Amino acid sequence: MIRRFAHPYAKAIMEVAGSSEQATTIRGDLTRFEAARKQSRELQEMYANPAIEPEAKRKVTRAIATRLSLSDMSVRVLDVLIGNGRINELESVIEALAEMVRQATGTVAARVRSAHPLEAREVEALRRALERKAGKKVELEVTTDPALIGGFVARIGSEVYDASVVGKISKFRESLD
């Protein structure tokens, strides 16, 4: 869920980035930083602790940014979020930025659950099929869900394309009633 406060940050990133491509690069950097922050209980506690000065948080952030090879622009975004007490809400900012980039590039998000991990060629074939259905470029987020038994379920906005074994069984059951 994108929180209301995240939109102004995402808009500022888009404006400063100057292009959708640069904004996408910043989004990637921020996503890698957020993954590192989420993996460490100590980092989560440090960023959540109001008793720790923002400058100490910035110093730790810069050390992490160096290890992750983040761009200077991404580090400045993190500095602003720390200064405004929003670093723990980075995920919402990333989501808002992703949505703005998609709007700027005429792309839609598709969330796909697959019964098994997909190979690169399968992901690409699925992307092309969903792009034909949507009539737009598609940004895929693929997760694995063994409960589907086989196939996949794709969601683009409110549209759901269910090509799973479980879905077919459910449709068959409904036809028997």
C-alpha positions as CSV (number, residue, x, y, z in Angstrom):
1,M,0.0,0.0,0.0
2,I,1.4,3.4,-1.0
3,R,1.0,5.8,1.9
4,R,-0.1,9.4,1.1
5,F,3.2,11.1,2.3
6,A,5.2,9.0,-0.2
7,H,3.9,10.7,-3.3
8,P,5.7,14.0,-2.8
9,Y,9.0,12.2,-2.2
10,A,8.5,10.1,-5.4
11,K,7.5,13.2,-7.4
12,A,10.7,15.0,-6.2
13,I,12.8,12.0,-7.1
14,M,11.3,12.0,-10.6
15,E,11.9,15.7,-11.0
16,V,15.5,15.5,-9.8
17,A,16.3,12.4,-11.8
18,G,15.3,14.1,-15.0
19,S,14.3,10.9,-16.8
20,S,12.4,7.7,-16.2
21,E,15.6,5.7,-16.8
22,Q,17.5,7.6,-14.1
23,A,14.5,7.3,-11.7
24,T,14.4,3.6,-12.4
25,T,18.1,3.4,-11.4
26,I,17.4,5.3,-8.2
27,R,14.5,3.0,-7.5
28,G,16.8,0.0,-7.9
29,D,19.4,1.5,-5.5
30,L,16.7,2.3,-2.9
31,T,15.2,-1.2,-3.3
32,R,18.7,-2.8,-2.6
33,F,19.2,-0.5,0.4
34,E,15.7,-1.4,1.8
35,A,16.5,-5.1,1.4
36,A,19.7,-4.7,3.4
37,R,17.9,-2.7,6.1
38,K,15.1,-5.3,6.4
39,Q,17.6,-8.1,6.7
40,S,19.2,-6.6,9.7
41,R,17.4,-6.3,13.0
42,E,20.1,-4.0,14.3
43,L,19.6,-1.6,11.4
44,Q,15.8,-1.6,11.8
45,E,16.2,-0.8,15.5
46,M,18.8,1.9,14.8
47,Y,16.7,3.7,12.2
48,A,13.6,3.4,14.4
49,N,15.3,4.8,17.5
50,P,14.6,8.5,17.8
51,A,17.4,8.8,20.4
52,I,20.0,8.2,17.7
53,E,21.0,11.4,16.0
54,P,20.2,11.7,12.3
55,E,23.9,12.3,11.6
56,A,24.8,9.0,13.1
57,K,22.2,7.3,11.0
58,R,23.5,9.1,7.9
59,K,27.0,7.9,8.6
60,V,25.8,4.2,8.8
61,T,23.7,4.8,5.7
62,R,26.7,6.1,3.7
63,A,28.8,3.1,4.8
64,I,26.0,0.7,3.5
65,A,25.6,2.8,0.3
66,T,29.3,2.4,-0.4
67,R,29.1,-1.4,0.0
68,L,26.1,-1.5,-2.2
69,S,27.6,0.9,-4.8
70,L,24.6,3.3,-4.6
71,S,24.6,6.4,-6.7
72,D,25.2,9.8,-5.1
73,M,21.6,10.8,-5.9
74,S,20.3,7.7,-4.1
75,V,22.4,8.6,-1.0
76,R,20.9,12.1,-1.1
77,V,17.4,10.7,-1.2
78,L,18.2,8.5,1.8
79,D,19.7,11.5,3.6
80,V,16.5,13.5,3.1
81,L,14.4,10.6,4.3
82,I,16.5,10.3,7.5
83,G,16.3,14.0,8.1
84,N,12.5,14.0,7.8
85,G,12.1,10.9,9.9
86,R,10.8,8.8,7.0
87,I,13.6,6.3,6.4
88,N,11.5,3.5,8.0
89,E,8.8,4.3,5.3
90,L,11.2,3.8,2.4
91,E,9.2,0.9,1.0
92,S,6.2,3.2,0.4
93,V,8.4,5.8,-1.3
94,I,9.8,3.0,-3.6
95,E,6.2,1.9,-4.4
96,A,5.1,5.4,-5.2
97,L,8.2,6.0,-7.4
98,A,7.6,2.7,-9.2
99,E,4.0,3.8,-10.0
100,M,5.2,7.2,-11.3
101,V,7.8,5.6,-13.5
102,R,5.2,3.2,-14.9
103,Q,2.8,6.1,-15.6
104,A,5.6,8.0,-17.3
105,T,6.6,5.0,-19.5
106,G,3.1,3.7,-20.2
107,T,3.8,0.5,-18.3
108,V,1.6,-1.6,-16.1
109,A,2.5,-3.8,-13.1
110,A,1.7,-7.5,-13.3
111,R,2.0,-9.7,-10.3
112,V,2.4,-13.3,-11.2
113,R,2.3,-16.3,-8.9
114,S,3.8,-19.4,-10.6
115,A,3.6,-23.0,-9.3
116,H,7.4,-23.4,-9.9
117,P,10.3,-21.0,-10.6
118,L,10.2,-19.8,-14.2
119,E,13.2,-19.7,-16.5
120,A,14.2,-16.5,-18.2
121,R,12.7,-17.6,-21.5
122,E,9.4,-18.5,-19.7
123,V,9.3,-15.1,-18.0
124,E,9.9,-13.3,-21.3
125,A,7.1,-15.3,-23.1
126,L,4.7,-14.6,-20.2
127,R,5.6,-10.9,-20.4
128,R,4.9,-10.8,-24.1
129,A,1.5,-12.6,-23.7
130,L,0.5,-10.2,-20.9
131,E,1.6,-7.2,-23.0
132,R,-0.7,-8.4,-25.8
133,K,-3.6,-8.8,-23.3
134,A,-3.0,-5.4,-21.6
135,G,-2.1,-3.5,-24.7
136,K,0.9,-1.9,-22.8
137,K,4.4,-2.7,-21.6
138,V,4.3,-4.9,-18.6
139,E,6.6,-4.9,-15.5
140,L,6.5,-8.4,-14.0
141,E,6.9,-9.4,-10.4
142,V,7.0,-13.1,-10.3
143,T,6.7,-15.2,-7.1
144,T,6.5,-18.9,-6.6
145,D,3.4,-20.5,-5.1
146,P,3.6,-24.4,-5.0
147,A,0.0,-24.5,-3.9
148,L,-1.1,-23.7,-7.5
149,I,0.1,-27.3,-8.4
150,G,0.9,-26.2,-11.9
151,G,0.5,-23.1,-14.1
152,F,0.3,-19.5,-12.9
153,V,-2.1,-16.7,-11.9
154,A,-1.4,-13.2,-13.2
155,R,-2.9,-10.0,-11.9
156,I,-2.8,-6.7,-13.8
157,G,-4.8,-4.1,-11.8
158,S,-8.2,-5.7,-11.2
159,E,-7.8,-8.2,-14.1
160,V,-6.9,-11.8,-13.1
161,Y,-5.7,-14.4,-15.6
162,D,-5.8,-17.8,-13.9
163,A,-4.0,-20.5,-15.8
164,S,-3.3,-22.6,-12.7
165,V,-4.3,-26.2,-12.1
166,V,-6.1,-25.2,-8.9
167,G,-8.0,-22.6,-10.8
168,K,-9.1,-25.1,-13.4
169,I,-10.2,-27.6,-10.7
170,S,-12.2,-24.8,-9.1
171,K,-13.9,-23.9,-12.5
172,F,-14.6,-27.6,-13.0
173,R,-16.2,-27.9,-9.5
174,E,-18.4,-24.8,-10.2
175,S,-19.6,-26.3,-13.5
176,L,-20.7,-29.4,-11.6
177,D,-22.9,-27.5,-9.2
